[in-house]
Amino acid sequence: MIYFDFAATTPLDSDAAEVFVQASTEYYGNSSSLHDIGSQAQDLLENCREELANLLGVNKKGLYFTSGGSEGNFLAIEALLSTPKKPGKHIIAGLAEHSSIHGVLNRLEEYTITFLPLNSSGLIDLEELKNSITPETVLVTLQHVNSEIGTIQPIEGIARICKEHNIHFHSDFVQSFGKLDLKVIAPLVSSFSFSGHKIYGPKGVGGVYVDPTISWSPFFPGGSHESGFRPGTVNVPAIAAMAVAAQKTHDHITESYDNFLAHRTALVEALEPIKEFLHIHQADPSSQLPSIIGLRISGIEGQWMMLECNRYGFAISTGSACQIGMQSPAKVTLALGLSQQAAKEFIRISFGNSTKREDVRTLGETIVDIVKKFKRLC
């Protein structure tokens, strides 16, 4: 089986795995314990916090570790809403946000939510964002990179609008963490979330940054870990492994980006024979993460195509794994305004460090063969 679903999750890096085992066996103390074994775990924890803060270009005092991106999104939004910059009960969010964002917003019954669609290039329209703001708006939550089509939202422009209107801005950085240099945009937002398993770190670990100038109140009262941001003993081994994985991916960001761009070109070229049926949802190269390709093949349901590719030994997906579990269309298809039938045709192909160019071409050729056989049968 050749894996093309790296946007869903990645294999654990060997160096990260080695650090995980070492930390589990040598730094096994509870980082909150006052004895020397606990202090050793605490020292390792703080070293990881400082290293990740340096990679992200933020103050380590605002960095908190969580169980992953979904929990991070939930806790970040709750923290920002606990101390809004002004009175109000209106929130603006992207229609294509991750299901964890929609989950937390759905429980906020006292708030009015405005959901913004994407334009034909898969981007938020900044003018529409401005026009959606009211005197009651206290929070904007818009992801950095869409997990299903890989478009990169204009965080600088969004942050500027939010600052002008005195509004908190949360952004989901899960798909951009380790794939883009975030040092320029990370300090511009009120909060952001990230996850370890998207960058060859362990599953079940991630983090949140909240601007240290914001005096938030915890969602879970009485917690003593992570300055009260979340309860539960801190997973130091997983955090240490994530820090190693983050450093490695950060060191190769430019090289990986160029490699993925070449993979993307190779796949598109291989799909040329079926271009009359093919629709790739993407932005201009400057606003597109090359490792994620969201596409449709007219007349063929995405789930059937995914199963056929699986039969031929290729693992692709029909969108976010969190969304697939709910058996509903990828949210990006709704945000793009696609019909129900077009939404069912959506598939996602995503590249990773182990992806080989020849495998990319073979996948493209296989999809072409599947489509030609299907069209002949029709």
N, C-alpha and C positions, 0 to 999 in steps of 0.2 A: 504494500500500500504506500503510495506516494502522497505526502501530506501537503495540502494547499489550503489550510484553514488556520493560519497563524494569527489571524485577527481574533479568533475565538480563544485560543490559548497556545502556549509554546512549551516545548520540552524543557526540562530543567537543565541548565548549564552545568557541565561537569565540575567546574571550579566552585560554582554556587552550591552544588550538592556536597562537595567536600567540606566547605565552610559550614554548611548546615549540620553535618555530622559532628564536626569538631566543636562547634558551639553547643550542640546538644549534650555532648559528653564532658566537655571541659568548662563550659560557662552555663551550667544547668541551674544555677541559683535563681531564685525569684529576685528580679531587679529592684524590688521594693524592700527586700530584707536588709537589715542593718549589719549583718555579719559580713565577714570578708568575702565569702563565696557570693553573697548577694551583691556586694559592691563590685566584684569583678564583672558580673553580668550587667550591672548598671553602667560601668565604664564602657563596656562594649556597645551597649545600647546608645549611649551618648555619642560615641565615636561614629556610629552609623548615622545618627541624626545629623551630625555636623557634616559628614561626607555627602549625604543626600541633599542637604540644604545648600552646600557649595555647588553641587551639580546643577541645582535648580535656580541658583542665584537669589535665594531668599534667606530671611532671618530664621535660624534654627529654633528660636523661641516659638515660632508659629507652626512648627511641623509636629504632627501627631500621627502615631502609627495605628492602623486599623486592621480589620480582617480582609480588606479589599476595597475595590472601587465602589461597589453597591452600598456598603455600609458607610463608606466615606462620603458619598453623595448625600445620603440621608442625614448624617450627623452635621455636615457642613451647612446644609440648608437650614436645619433646625437651629444651629448656632447663630447664623446670620439673622434669622427671624426673631431670635431671643433679644436682640439689641438692634433694631432697625435705626437707620440714620434719621428717620422722620416718621411721623404717624402715617398709617395707611394699611390697606388690606388688598393690595393688587400686586400680582406677580406676572412677569412675562417669561415664557419658556419657549424653547424650540419644539415644534411638533415631532421632530426626529430624534429627540433626546433618548438616552438609554432608559430602559424600563424602570430602573431604580429611581430615576428622577420623576417619572410619571407616578411611581408608587408613592413617593413622599408627598407629591403635590395633591394626589387624590384624597389623602387623609386630611388636608387642610380645608375643611368645610367652610371656615369663616373667611377664606380668601377668595377673591375673584381671579381666575387664571386666564391670561391671553396666550394662546399658542400661535407661534409664528411658523408659516410654511417655509419651504426652500424655493428658490427660483430654479429655472431650468438647468442651471449649472450646479445645483446642490448647495447654494450659499444663502445665508440670511441677507435680506435686503435691509441695509442700514436705515434707509428712509422709512421703511415700514416699521422698523424698531422705534424710531423717533416718534412716529405718529401714534404708536401704541401706548406710549408713556402718558400717564395721567398724574395729577397731584397725589394720588393714592399709591402710586407704584413704589414699592420698597425693595424689590429684588428682581434681578434678571438672571436667569440661569440658561446658558448656552454652551454647548460642548465645543471643544477645540477642533477635534477631528472626528468626523462621523465614522462609526465602526462598520458601516455597511457599504458605503461608496468611497470613503477616504477623503472627502472634501475637507479643506482646512478653513475654518471660519475666521473672519477678520477680528481677532481678539483686541488688537490695538484700537480699532475704531469703535468696537462695542464698549471697551473700557472707558474710552474718552466720553462717549455719550452718557454712560452711567455716572461718571464723575461730575459732568456738567449738571446732571439732574439729582445729584446726591442720593444715588441708589446703590445698594450692595450688588456685586456681580460675582456669581459663582460659575466656574467652568469645570467641566469634566475633562481632565487631561489623560484619561486612561489610555486612549489610542495614540496619543502623541508622545507620552513619556517614553524616553529611550529611543525615539525615532526622529524627533526634531529637537533642536537646541531651544530650550524653554527659558533661558536666562533673561531674555529681553521682555517676554510677556508675563512671566510668573509674578513679578512684583506689581503688575498692573491690576490684578484681580483681588477681590476681597477674600476669595477662597478657591482652592482647586483640589481635586482628588486624583489619585494615581493607584496603580495596582502592580503587584510583582509578577504575576503569571503571564503577563503580556510581553515581558522582556526577558524570558528565560530564567525567572526567579520562581520560588515556590508558589503554589496556590494557597489561598487563605491568608494573605498578607498584603497590605497596601498602606496608603497614608493620605492625610489631608493636611493642607496648609491653610491656616486662617491668619490673616493679617494681624500681627500682635497688637496693633493699636485698637483692635476691636475687642471690647470687654463682653464676651459671650457668656451665656449661662448654659450649663450642661443639660443635655436631654435626659440623661440618666443621673439623678441626684445621688450624692453620697459616694461617688466613685473616687478612688485614690490613685488610680493609674493614669498615666499620660495627662498629668495636671488636671484630672477630673474629666477629660474629654470623652473617655469611654471606660466602662468597667472591664474587669477581667485581667488575669495575669498576662503581662506583655510577652509576646512570642519572640523572644530575643534571637533564637537560632534562625527563624524564617526571615527576620528583619536583617540579620547579618548576611544571609544568602542573597536577599533582594539587593542589598547595597553592593555586593560583588557583581551581581548581574547588571545592575544599573551602571556601574563604572565601566564594565566591558562594553555594553551597548553604546554608552556615551562616547567612548574612545573611538568607535567605528561608525559614528553617525553618517559622516560624509561618504565614506566608502560604501556603506550599506545602501544609502539613498541612491547613489549612482548605479549600484548593482541592480536594485529593484526597478529603477527606471529602464534599464536595459531588458530586464525580464518582461516588463510591461509591454515594451515595444515588440519583443519577440512573440508574445502571446497574441497581440493585436494582429501582427503580420500572419501568424498561423491561422487566425480566424477569418482572414480575408475572403476565402471562398464562400463564406456564408454571410458576407457583410450586408446583403439585402434583408436578412432576418435579424441582424444584430443591432442592439442599442446599448451603448456603454454610458452610464450615468457618471459624469465627471466634470471637473472644472478645468480652467486653464492650468498649465503645469505649475505655476507659482502658487496655486491654491489647491493642489492635489497631492496627497500622499501616494507615491507610486506603488506601494506594496499592497494596496487594496483596490480591487477592481469589482465594481458592482455592475451587473449587466442583465439584459433580458434577451431572449431569443423568441421572436414572435411566434405564437402558436404552440409553444412547448412549455408546459408547467415546470417551474423550477425544481419542485420536489422530484418529479420524474427524471429530470436531467441529473440531479444530484445522485439519485439511486443508480442511474445508468453509469455515471462516472465511477461510482463506488464499485460497480460490477466489473469495470475495466481496471480497477486498482488505483483510482484517484479519489482523494478525500477533499471535496469542496463543500460549500454550505449554501443555505438559502437565506442567510442573514445572521443577525446576532443570536448566539446560542441561547441567551436568556429569553429572547422573544420566541424562538422556535419551540421552547418548552411550553409555551402557552398556546401553540398551534394557531397563531395569528400572523397576518402579513407583516413583513419588515416595516417598522415605523417610517423609515425613509421613503417608502413607496407612497405612503399616505401624505407625507410632507411634500413630495414632488407632485402630488395631485394625480397620480396614476389611477386608472380605472381598476376595479376589482380583478378583472381578468389579467390586465398588465401586471398588477402586483403579484399575482400567482406565478408569473414567469420569471421572477427575480432570482438570480443566483449570485453568490460572492466567491471570488477566488482571491486568496491572499498569500503572499510570499513571506519566507523567513530566511534565517541565516543558512540553513541547509539546502535551500532550493537551488536546483541545478538548471542551467539554461536549456539543456537538452530535454529535461523533464517538462519544462514549460512548453517547449515546442510540441512535445509528444501529447501533452494535455490538450493543446489547441487543435492538433490534428485529430485527436480522439473525439473531441466535441464536434468537429466538422463532420466526421464520419457518422456520429450519432444523429446529427441533424439531417444529413442527406438520406440516411436510411428511414428516418421518421417521415420526412417529406415525401419520399417515394411511396410509403405505405398509405399516406393520405391521398 
